[in-house]
Amino acid sequence: MGIAIKGKGKAISRKRRHFRLRKKISGTAARPRLVVSRSSRHMVAQIVDDTLGKTLASASTLEADIRAMEGDKTAKASKVGQLVAERAKAAGIEAVVFDRGGNKYHGRVAAVADGAREAGLAL
């Protein structure tokens, strides 16, 4: 028996993919999980230690400096990746496990991962 997932169309597919993904991926103290949440307007990236259930670092397009930035949503997503990587480095985190949140690894989700890699975070 599987988990009951409610919603419509694409939302159900994304939740199903995310559930399937989370069975395999877990963040530890040595290698926490980089979670990417995507909406139609914004991107949120968090680094989570699942053993403690704590967020260690985060960045979002809702922050004032990224909101004021010129460019399209993909450019802002890349900046979110760079910012979360810088904050992770400051917290002493060098490597993470990437959790795309059931979204396809394409566009803004891939831009967050590329931005984090550019800033020196190992995915």
C-alpha positions in Angstrom: 0.0 0.0 0.0 1.3 3.5 -0.9 0.7 6.8 0.6 -2.5 8.7 -0.1 -1.7 11.8 -2.1 -4.4 14.4 -2.7 -4.4 17.1 -5.3 -4.8 17.6 -9.0 -2.8 16.8 -12.1 0.8 18.0 -12.0 0.7 18.5 -8.2 0.0 14.8 -7.7 2.8 13.8 -10.0 5.3 16.1 -8.3 4.2 14.8 -4.8 4.6 11.2 -6.0 8.1 12.0 -7.4 9.1 13.8 -4.2 7.9 10.9 -2.0 9.8 8.4 -4.2 12.9 10.6 -4.0 12.8 11.1 -0.2 12.8 7.3 0.3 16.4 7.3 -1.1 17.7 10.7 0.1 18.4 11.7 3.7 20.5 14.5 5.2 23.1 13.6 7.8 25.4 15.8 10.0 28.3 15.0 7.7 26.3 15.6 4.5 23.1 17.5 5.0 20.3 17.8 2.4 19.9 20.9 0.1 16.2 21.2 -0.4 14.8 23.3 -3.2 11.2 24.6 -3.1 9.8 26.1 -6.3 6.7 28.2 -6.8 5.6 30.1 -9.9 7.3 33.2 -8.6 9.9 32.3 -6.0 12.6 29.8 -5.1 13.6 28.8 -1.6 16.7 26.7 -0.8 17.4 25.3 2.7 20.2 23.1 4.0 18.6 20.6 6.5 20.1 18.1 8.9 17.5 15.3 9.0 19.0 13.6 12.1 18.3 16.8 14.1 15.4 18.1 12.1 17.0 21.5 11.9 17.6 24.0 9.1 21.3 24.9 9.0 21.2 27.6 6.3 18.7 29.1 3.9 18.2 31.6 1.1 15.2 32.8 -0.9 14.1 35.1 -3.7 11.9 36.8 -1.1 15.0 38.4 0.5 15.3 42.2 -0.3 18.7 42.1 -2.1 17.6 39.3 -4.5 14.2 40.9 -5.0 15.9 44.2 -6.1 18.2 42.3 -8.5 17.7 42.8 -12.2 17.3 39.7 -14.4 14.9 36.9 -15.0 13.7 34.2 -12.5 16.5 31.8 -13.6 19.2 34.4 -12.8 17.6 35.0 -9.4 17.5 31.3 -8.8 21.2 31.0 -9.5 21.9 33.8 -7.0 19.9 31.9 -4.4 22.1 28.9 -5.0 25.2 31.0 -4.6 23.9 32.7 -1.4 22.9 29.4 0.3 26.3 28.0 -0.6 28.1 31.0 1.0 25.9 30.6 4.2 26.6 26.9 4.3 30.4 27.5 4.0 30.1 30.0 6.9 28.4 27.2 8.9 31.2 24.8 8.1 29.3 22.7 5.5 31.4 21.6 2.5 29.2 18.9 0.8 25.4 18.3 0.6 22.9 15.9 -0.9 20.7 17.6 -3.5 16.9 17.3 -3.0 15.0 18.7 -6.0 11.7 18.4 -4.3 10.0 16.3 -6.9 10.6 18.9 -9.6 12.4 18.1 -12.8 16.2 18.9 -12.7 15.7 21.7 -15.3 15.5 25.4 -15.5 15.4 27.2 -12.2 16.0 24.0 -10.1 19.1 23.3 -12.1 20.1 27.0 -11.8 20.1 26.7 -8.0 22.3 23.7 -8.1 24.7 25.3 -10.6 24.9 28.5 -8.5 25.7 26.4 -5.4 28.5 24.5 -7.3 30.0 27.8 -8.5 30.2 29.0 -5.0 32.2 25.9 -4.0 29.6 23.6 -2.5 29.9 19.9 -3.4 26.7 18.3 -4.5 
